[in-house]
Amino acid sequence: MRAIIVALGLALAFGAPQAEAAKAKKKAAKVVKAKGKKKPPAQATAQTKLGIDKLMGQYKFGMSSAKILGMVEKDLNTEHYPAIKQTTDAMQQDRLRRELMDKIKELKKSLIKFTGKHTPWDISMVDKEFAHKNDESMIVVWTKKDRRFFFFHNDKLYKLFIAFNADLFQDKTFEDFAQVMENRFGPAERKFTTTLKGDKVMDHLAWPPSANTLLRAIDHTKLYGNFCLVLVDKGEQETVTAGRRVNSPSKKYNDPLVDSVTKDEGGGGDSDEDIVDRITRRTSKSPPADTTAPPPPPPKKGGTVTPDRDTDTPPAKKHKKVNAKNPLDGLDI
């Protein structure tokens, strides 16, 4: 009897740890299995799809630069011809026609091919949106409320960068802009970055892909005073990025828009990590105050030239009172 009791005691003593070990092993296996499962990618809502379609409007990815120029020129004619026709004064009518022709001329001049030759845009708001020697080009279009940069690869539109006029957002934060954009395009994921001081701040918003179109909102107020939206053809962007590694390896390039979809991490590098270098280069080369626009022409021999930026820079506007509940009240995008 005593032997039986001893045997039972030994069984209990050794069996309990083994049972606990088995439970722990089973639990660990479940944790490993759970970690191995990737979170399914977020899907674009109907609101996101509708918002993106409205933002793209008449423009479609794959259009040529000639097609875009023709469409914008047609819009300029539609916008200006009513005033020309309604004017009975011959001199006034001639002046309006010349203004229209000047705008069309400036539009055509805005087509830039990034062939390796220095351009005014190499240090600008959009300097990370393109690379040289990779069959890339760009058209810049002014509107009343924003400036639009059309980017092409092999002369096919694949990216639309929209910079809203700074005077629309007096004393507004990126969070104000982000909330209104989410009201317009649906929920987005907030992506953060770490500043040089070690502070974690919101860098941009990224929406789930709508078909093959990606949308993000970025904050360029620190250097340029603009909030921006970027639309890009995801498949073509990946092709562009691969080409840059071969054709333009000297330019450090990473696209947070594509990274936000292809990577699971929500962080990223500091978008202004090269701020000292960029400011130093801007100081040494003495570019114009507005680094997002081409500089004025150099003085001609035999005299000086006063640059006329009227066709390049929109006229100054009186600041309007902004609706505190909606910082973008009245902004039709």
C-alpha positions in Angstrom: 0.0 0.0 0.0 2.8 2.3 0.9 4.5 1.6 -2.4 1.3 2.5 -4.3 1.0 5.8 -2.4 4.6 6.7 -3.2 4.1 5.9 -6.9 1.0 8.1 -7.1 2.9 10.9 -5.4 5.8 10.6 -7.9 3.3 10.6 -10.8 1.6 13.7 -9.6 4.9 15.5 -8.9 6.3 14.8 -12.4 3.0 14.9 -14.3 2.0 18.4 -13.3 5.1 20.2 -14.8 4.9 18.1 -17.9 1.2 19.1 -18.4 2.1 22.8 -17.8 5.0 22.5 -20.3 2.6 21.0 -22.9 0.1 23.8 -22.4 2.9 26.4 -22.7 4.2 24.8 -25.8 0.7 24.7 -27.4 0.2 28.4 -26.5 3.5 29.4 -28.0 2.7 27.5 -31.2 -0.6 29.5 -31.4 1.3 32.8 -31.0 3.8 31.9 -33.7 1.0 30.9 -36.0 -0.8 34.2 -35.3 2.3 36.2 -36.0 2.8 34.4 -39.3 -0.6 35.5 -40.5 -0.4 38.8 -42.3 -3.1 41.3 -41.7 -5.3 41.5 -44.9 -4.8 44.8 -46.7 -7.5 47.5 -46.2 -10.0 47.9 -49.0 -11.0 51.2 -50.5 -14.5 52.3 -49.6 -17.1 53.5 -52.1 -16.5 56.9 -50.7 -12.8 56.7 -51.5 -13.4 55.5 -55.0 -15.9 58.2 -55.7 -13.6 60.9 -54.2 -10.6 59.8 -56.3 -12.7 59.7 -59.5 -13.9 63.2 -58.9 -10.4 64.4 -58.1 -9.0 63.0 -61.3 -11.8 64.4 -63.3 -11.3 64.4 -67.0 -7.6 63.3 -66.7 -6.8 59.6 -66.9 -3.5 57.7 -66.3 -1.8 56.8 -69.5 -2.6 60.1 -71.3 0.2 61.7 -73.2 1.7 65.1 -72.4 0.3 66.4 -75.8 -3.2 65.2 -74.8 -3.0 66.9 -71.4 -1.7 70.2 -72.9 -4.6 70.1 -75.4 -7.2 69.6 -72.7 -5.8 72.4 -70.5 -5.6 74.8 -73.5 -9.2 74.0 -74.3 -10.2 74.8 -70.7 -8.3 78.1 -70.9 -10.1 79.1 -74.0 -13.5 78.1 -72.5 -12.7 80.2 -69.4 -11.5 83.3 -71.2 -13.5 83.5 -74.4 -16.8 84.7 -72.8 -15.1 87.8 -71.5 -13.5 88.4 -74.8 -16.8 88.2 -76.7 -18.7 90.4 -74.3 -16.1 93.2 -74.6 -17.0 95.8 -77.2 -13.9 97.9 -76.7 -11.4 96.8 -79.3 -8.3 97.6 -77.2 -9.7 95.8 -74.2 -10.5 92.8 -76.4 -7.0 92.8 -77.8 -5.5 92.9 -74.3 -7.7 90.0 -73.1 -6.7 88.0 -76.2 -3.0 88.6 -75.5 -3.4 87.6 -71.9 -5.0 84.3 -73.1 -2.2 83.7 -75.6 0.4 84.4 -72.9 -1.1 81.8 -70.6 -1.2 79.2 -73.3 2.4 80.0 -74.1 3.5 79.7 -70.5 1.5 76.4 -70.3 3.5 74.9 -73.2 6.7 76.2 -71.8 6.0 74.4 -68.5 6.6 71.0 -70.1 10.0 69.9 -68.8 11.8 66.7 -69.6 14.2 65.5 -67.0 17.2 64.5 -69.1 20.0 65.2 -66.7 20.3 68.9 -67.3 19.7 71.1 -64.3 16.1 72.4 -63.9 14.6 74.9 -61.5 12.6 72.1 -60.0 15.6 70.1 -58.8 15.3 71.8 -55.4 11.6 72.4 -54.9 8.4 71.1 -53.4 8.3 68.3 -56.0 12.1 67.5 -56.1 11.4 64.0 -54.7 8.6 63.3 -57.2 10.9 62.8 -60.2 14.3 61.7 -61.3 16.5 62.5 -64.3 17.5 60.2 -67.2 14.6 57.9 -66.7 12.2 59.1 -69.5 10.3 61.3 -67.0 8.7 64.7 -67.7 6.3 67.1 -66.1 3.7 69.8 -66.9 2.7 72.5 -64.4 -0.8 74.0 -64.4 -2.1 76.9 -62.3 -5.7 77.0 -61.2 -7.5 79.5 -59.0 -7.2 77.3 -55.9 -4.2 75.1 -56.5 -1.2 74.2 -58.7 -1.2 70.9 -60.4 1.9 68.9 -61.4 1.3 66.2 -64.1 4.1 63.6 -64.1 4.8 61.4 -67.1 6.9 58.3 -67.7 7.6 57.4 -71.3 5.2 60.3 -72.0 2.3 58.6 -70.2 0.6 60.3 -67.2 1.1 58.3 -64.0 1.1 60.8 -61.2 -0.9 64.0 -60.3 0.5 66.2 -57.5 -1.8 68.9 -56.2 -0.5 71.8 -54.1 -3.2 73.9 -52.6 -2.7 77.7 -52.3 -1.3 78.5 -48.9 -3.8 81.4 -48.3 -6.6 78.9 -48.1 -5.2 77.4 -44.8 -4.3 80.4 -42.6 -3.5 79.1 -39.1 -4.7 75.6 -39.9 -2.8 72.5 -38.9 -2.2 69.3 -40.9 -4.6 67.6 -38.6 -7.3 70.1 -39.7 -6.5 69.3 -43.3 -6.4 65.5 -42.6 -9.9 65.5 -41.0 -11.5 67.3 -43.9 -9.7 65.0 -46.4 -11.1 62.0 -44.5 -14.5 63.5 -44.6 -14.1 63.8 -48.4 -12.3 60.6 -49.2 -13.1 58.3 -46.3 -10.9 56.9 -43.5 -7.1 56.9 -44.1 -4.1 55.5 -42.2 -1.9 58.1 -40.5 1.8 57.6 -41.2 4.3 59.0 -38.8 7.9 60.1 -39.0 10.6 61.0 -36.6 12.1 64.5 -36.7 15.8 65.4 -36.2 14.9 66.2 -32.6 13.4 62.8 -32.0 9.8 63.9 -32.0 7.3 61.6 -33.7 4.9 63.6 -35.9 2.3 62.8 -38.6 4.0 62.8 -42.0 1.1 61.9 -44.4 -2.2 60.1 -44.8 -2.5 57.0 -47.0 -5.8 55.7 -48.3 -6.3 52.1 -49.4 -5.8 51.5 -53.1 -8.8 52.2 -55.3 -8.2 49.7 -58.2 -4.6 50.6 -59.1 -4.8 54.2 -57.8 -3.1 55.3 -54.6 -3.9 58.6 -52.8 -2.1 60.3 -50.0 -2.1 63.7 -48.4 1.2 65.2 -47.3 2.3 68.2 -45.2 4.7 70.6 -47.0 4.0 73.6 -44.7 7.4 73.5 -42.9 9.3 74.6 -46.0 6.7 75.7 -48.6 3.5 76.5 -46.8 1.3 74.0 -48.7 -0.9 71.0 -48.0 -0.8 68.6 -50.9 -2.6 65.6 -52.4 -0.9 63.0 -54.6 -2.5 60.5 -56.9 -0.4 57.8 -58.5 -0.8 54.7 -60.7 0.7 52.1 -58.4 1.8 49.7 -61.1 3.5 52.3 -63.2 5.1 53.9 -60.1 6.8 50.5 -59.3 8.1 50.4 -62.9 9.4 54.0 -62.6 11.1 53.3 -59.3 12.8 50.2 -60.7 14.0 52.2 -63.7 15.5 54.9 -61.4 17.7 52.4 -59.7 19.3 51.7 -63.1 19.1 55.0 -64.9 19.3 57.5 -62.0 21.1 55.7 -59.1 22.8 58.9 -57.9 19.5 60.3 -56.6 18.3 58.9 -53.3 14.6 58.1 -53.8 11.9 56.4 -51.9 8.2 56.9 -52.4 6.3 56.8 -49.1 3.1 56.4 -51.1 4.2 53.0 -52.5 6.0 52.1 -49.2 2.8 52.7 -47.2 1.1 50.0 -49.2 3.9 47.5 -49.7 5.3 47.7 -46.1 3.5 46.7 -42.9 5.3 49.4 -40.8 3.5 52.6 -40.1 6.6 54.7 -39.6 9.3 55.9 -42.0 12.3 58.1 -42.3 12.3 61.8 -41.7 10.9 63.5 -44.8 13.2 66.5 -44.0 16.3 64.5 -43.1 18.2 66.4 -45.9 16.9 69.8 -44.9 20.3 71.2 -44.0 21.8 70.1 -47.3 18.8 71.4 -49.3 18.8 74.8 -47.5 22.6 75.1 -48.0 22.3 74.4 -51.7 19.4 76.9 -52.0 21.5 79.5 -50.3 24.6 79.0 -52.4 22.7 79.0 -55.7 20.4 81.9 -54.6 17.2 80.7 -56.2 14.0 82.7 -56.2 12.0 83.0 -53.0 9.3 80.7 -54.4 11.4 77.6 -54.9 8.4 75.7 -56.4 8.3 78.0 -59.5 10.9 78.5 -62.2 13.3 81.5 -61.7 13.0 84.7 -63.7 15.0 85.0 -66.9 18.6 86.5 -66.6 19.2 90.1 -67.6 20.0 90.6 -71.3 23.1 92.4 -72.5 22.8 96.1 -72.8 20.2 96.6 -70.1 18.3 95.0 -67.2 15.1 93.0 -67.3 12.4 93.3 -64.7 10.8 89.8 -64.7 7.1 89.7 -65.1 5.8 86.8 -63.1 2.1 87.5 -63.6 1.7 84.5 -65.8 3.6 82.3 -63.4 2.3 83.4 -60.0 -1.3 84.0 -59.2 -2.3 87.5 -58.1 -2.3 88.3 -54.4 -5.7 87.7 -52.8 -7.3 89.1 -49.7 -7.5 86.6 -47.0 -11.0 85.3 -46.5 -12.4 84.2 -43.2 -12.2 80.5 -42.8 -15.0 78.4 -41.4 -13.6 77.0 -38.2 -15.7 73.9 -38.5 -14.5 73.2 -42.1 -11.1 74.7 -43.0 -11.7 73.8 -46.7 -15.2 75.3 -46.8 -15.9 76.3 -50.4 -12.9 74.4 -51.8 -14.2 72.3 -54.7 -11.7 69.5 -55.3 
